[in-house]
């Protein structure tokens, strides 16, 4: 009994390459979306803390009305 090798035609190879390309592209888009959401959530949390600290420092550093900071224009 003789086994024959199955030949893949050029059209089938092209189809497989295109399918692999689009599958990889879809996976890349999915991963990119997930990473951007995950990173954005962390950055939002960090910036929330940063903004809260900045607001506190801004209030703590305010001078009473009519006073100027040293070195400012007189």
Residue frames as qw, qx, qy, qz and C-alpha x, y, z in Angstrom:
[[0.000, 0.890, 0.456, 0.000, 0.00, 0.00, 0.00],
 [0.462, 0.205, 0.031, 0.862, 1.50, 3.25, -1.10],
 [0.138, -0.774, -0.414, 0.458, 0.86, 6.49, 0.80],
 [0.376, 0.616, 0.263, 0.641, 0.46, 9.63, -1.25],
 [0.247, -0.277, -0.277, 0.886, 1.53, 12.97, 0.08],
 [0.164, 0.829, 0.534, -0.021, -1.29, 15.43, 0.00],
 [0.386, 0.170, 0.145, 0.895, -0.25, 18.51, -1.93],
 [0.005, 0.756, 0.412, -0.508, -1.51, 21.91, -0.87],
 [0.465, 0.647, 0.357, 0.487, -2.26, 24.17, -3.78],
 [0.299, 0.162, -0.093, 0.936, -0.99, 27.71, -3.98],
 [0.352, -0.524, -0.271, -0.726, -4.53, 29.02, -3.53],
 [0.754, -0.522, -0.399, -0.014, -4.93, 26.99, -0.33],
 [0.625, -0.123, -0.262, 0.725, -1.59, 28.26, 0.98],
 [0.051, 0.339, 0.059, 0.938, -2.61, 31.83, 0.27],
 [0.560, -0.565, -0.352, -0.494, -5.92, 31.26, 2.04],
 [0.775, -0.407, -0.386, 0.291, -4.19, 29.78, 5.07],
 [0.454, 0.043, -0.154, 0.876, -1.72, 32.68, 5.22],
 [0.186, -0.452, -0.172, -0.855, -4.53, 35.22, 4.98],
 [0.695, -0.553, -0.397, -0.229, -6.52, 33.42, 7.67],
 [0.717, -0.279, -0.330, 0.547, -3.47, 33.30, 9.96],
 [0.250, 0.237, -0.027, 0.938, -2.75, 36.98, 9.30],
 [0.373, -0.521, -0.222, -0.735, -6.29, 38.09, 10.13],
 [0.769, -0.485, -0.416, 0.032, -6.44, 35.85, 13.20],
 [0.604, -0.139, -0.256, 0.742, -3.17, 37.35, 14.48],
 [0.038, 0.352, 0.100, 0.930, -4.41, 40.85, 13.63],
 [0.566, -0.582, -0.353, -0.466, -7.67, 40.28, 15.54],
 [0.766, -0.405, -0.372, 0.332, -5.73, 38.97, 18.54],
 [0.433, 0.078, -0.123, 0.889, -3.44, 42.01, 18.43],
 [0.209, -0.489, -0.193, -0.824, -6.40, 44.40, 18.38],
 [0.710, -0.555, -0.395, -0.180, -8.02, 42.56, 21.28],
 [0.719, -0.271, -0.297, 0.567, -4.83, 42.62, 23.35],
 [0.246, 0.263, 0.001, 0.933, -4.22, 46.27, 22.51],
 [0.407, -0.581, -0.271, -0.650, -7.72, 47.20, 23.66],
 [0.780, -0.502, -0.364, 0.083, -7.36, 45.21, 26.88],
 [0.629, -0.094, -0.211, 0.743, -3.96, 46.72, 27.66],
 [0.060, 0.397, 0.069, 0.913, -5.10, 50.26, 26.98],
 [0.572, -0.621, -0.289, -0.451, -8.12, 49.81, 29.28],
 [0.811, -0.396, -0.311, 0.297, -5.99, 48.22, 32.02],
 [0.505, 0.055, -0.115, 0.854, -3.26, 50.88, 31.79],
 [0.121, -0.527, -0.184, -0.821, -5.81, 53.69, 31.61],
 [0.665, -0.630, -0.355, -0.186, -7.52, 52.43, 34.76],
 [0.729, -0.313, -0.229, 0.564, -4.22, 52.45, 36.67],
 [0.310, 0.218, 0.047, 0.924, -3.31, 55.89, 35.34],
 [0.332, -0.637, -0.311, -0.622, -6.75, 57.24, 36.25],
 [0.735, -0.587, -0.322, 0.110, -6.34, 55.92, 39.79],
 [0.630, -0.151, -0.106, 0.754, -2.85, 57.43, 40.06],
 [0.115, 0.378, 0.170, 0.903, -3.94, 60.76, 38.61],
 [0.487, -0.703, -0.393, -0.337, -6.89, 60.83, 41.00],
 [0.709, -0.525, -0.222, 0.415, -4.46, 60.60, 43.91],
 [0.479, 0.063, 0.088, 0.871, -2.15, 63.13, 42.29],
 [0.088, -0.582, -0.319, -0.743, -4.99, 65.59, 41.71],
 [0.595, -0.722, -0.347, -0.068, -6.19, 65.21, 45.29],
 [0.672, -0.360, -0.098, 0.640, -2.67, 65.91, 46.59],
 [0.305, 0.273, 0.217, 0.886, -2.32, 68.86, 44.22],
 [0.283, -0.723, -0.362, -0.516, -5.59, 70.37, 45.40],
 [0.680, -0.655, -0.251, 0.215, -4.52, 69.96, 49.02],
 [0.601, -0.172, 0.036, 0.780, -1.11, 71.51, 48.36],
 [0.125, 0.502, 0.319, 0.794, -2.71, 74.35, 46.44],
 [0.444, -0.783, -0.310, -0.307, -5.00, 75.17, 49.36],
 [0.737, -0.532, -0.142, 0.392, -2.25, 74.76, 51.93],
 [0.551, -0.032, 0.139, 0.822, 0.03, 77.08, 49.94],
 [0.072, 0.780, 0.393, 0.483, -2.50, 79.86, 49.45],
 [0.276, -0.021, -0.331, 0.902, -1.74, 83.23, 50.96],
 [0.074, 0.686, 0.569, -0.446, -4.35, 85.48, 52.52],
 [0.382, 0.798, 0.359, 0.297, -5.78, 88.09, 50.19],
 [0.019, -0.993, 0.090, -0.079, -3.53, 91.11, 49.63],
 [0.538, -0.629, 0.507, 0.240, -0.27, 89.32, 50.44],
 [0.691, 0.624, -0.339, -0.133, 2.26, 88.47, 47.76],
 [0.957, -0.128, 0.002, 0.260, 4.82, 85.77, 47.65],
 [0.388, -0.734, 0.322, 0.455, 8.44, 86.71, 48.24],
 [0.380, -0.191, 0.660, 0.620, 10.25, 87.46, 45.00],
 [0.352, 0.647, 0.660, 0.147, 7.05, 88.38, 43.18],
 [0.226, 0.460, 0.207, 0.834, 6.47, 91.60, 41.31],
 [0.208, -0.529, -0.526, 0.632, 5.76, 94.49, 43.71]]
